[in-house]
């Protein structure tokens, strides 16, 4: 089958197109014929050797995709050939709260991922896709969408009337905006691009702030939301945490996801605000199968349309990675087989 290997993990040029044997079905697992793959920032970091320890050079990457069941293990029930499915990339996290051992079984990292014609996934992790959702609607749900759902619904306990700020216009941020609006929240979006902010308004953002034009954007968000955000979806990490603290309302919840802005250059001068506002800071690592089922049901009920920036053919996967890394996209970048 056609696939890609992560190679030496020295940059996107390490990504290598290969021909490898198809995975064999084993007890408890399902072979899925891949239809579409969604790229995420962590996929780029893995190829660049910047996501934990280096992995075997023959690892097939990518944590998020949609496909159809091709073959089921001898002891698998509930799935038949042709079923359209997705799965969270932490395949051992079925339900309940996060536990650190989920990192031991991480599709696209510790075991082969979706960037191939076929992928082997535990049946216990799979979620059937309703016919009412297209491949493009569902393919961003199992990583970026699930992370946003966990941040807002499970951790943030979002309710109608809450105020939410989401940083940037990447996949997680746009998904967070859409999920927040679905729950009746008021949403502020930040970006360094007025063009992207205008697009965010058309998608439903109530307030926008250009952080390049307003370096103290945390205070600007606090004022624009009349007392700060109940939930901050911080996709940028250490470098933006001080501003996220400033943007938060008393008793606010800050969901820390990723590190797109790099490391912090200074300490938290406003450290006391964490106590003074009684804030909750939470690390968010994707979510469980149970959460993904809830998200899929919500997406079908509300007919969520994810923002798709561009779709690349499988043969142009390296170009898709480079396009994502350049950062000019809005929403998701997909690869179609």
Number of C-alpha atoms within 10 A of each C-alpha: 11 16 23 26 24 30 23 19 22 16 17 23 16 18 24 17 18 13 11 14 9 15 15 13 18 17 12 15 21 29 24 28 23 23 20 26 29 28 26 23 18 18 22 23 17 23 26 20 19 15 15 9 9 17 19 15 15 16 19 26 26 26 26 27 32 27 25 21 24 20 20 24 17 12 10 17 11 9 19 14 14 13 17 23 23 28 27 30 29 26 22 19 24 19 12 11 9 14 9 8 11 17 16 13 15 19 24 23 27 16 18 21 26 29 31 27 20 24 25 24 27 18 21 18 22 22 20 17 22 15 10 12 17 13 20 21 18 26 28 30 29 29 26 26 28 27 27 33 27 22 29 25 18 14 19 22 13 22 15 12 14 18 26 33 33 29 23 27 28 25 28 30 26 26 27 30 28 24 23 28 21 15 15 14 20 21 26 26 28 25 20 15 17 15 9 20 22 12 14 23 15 10 15 15 23 19 18 22 23 18 19 13 12 12 11 14 20 25 19 20 27 21 13 17 22 11 15 25 32 26 30 29 27 27 25 19 20 23 18 21 22 21 21 31 29 21 29 30 23 19 16 23 27 29 27 22 22 18 17 17 12 12 12 14 8 9 11 16 8 14 11 11 16 19 12 11 15 14 19 18 16 14 14 20 21 22 30 26 25 15 23 28 21 12 22 25 14 14 23 18 11 11 14 17 16 20 20 17 15 15 18 19 13 22 15 12 23 18 15 21 23 14 15 23 16 9 12 13 17 20 20 25 23 26 21 20 17
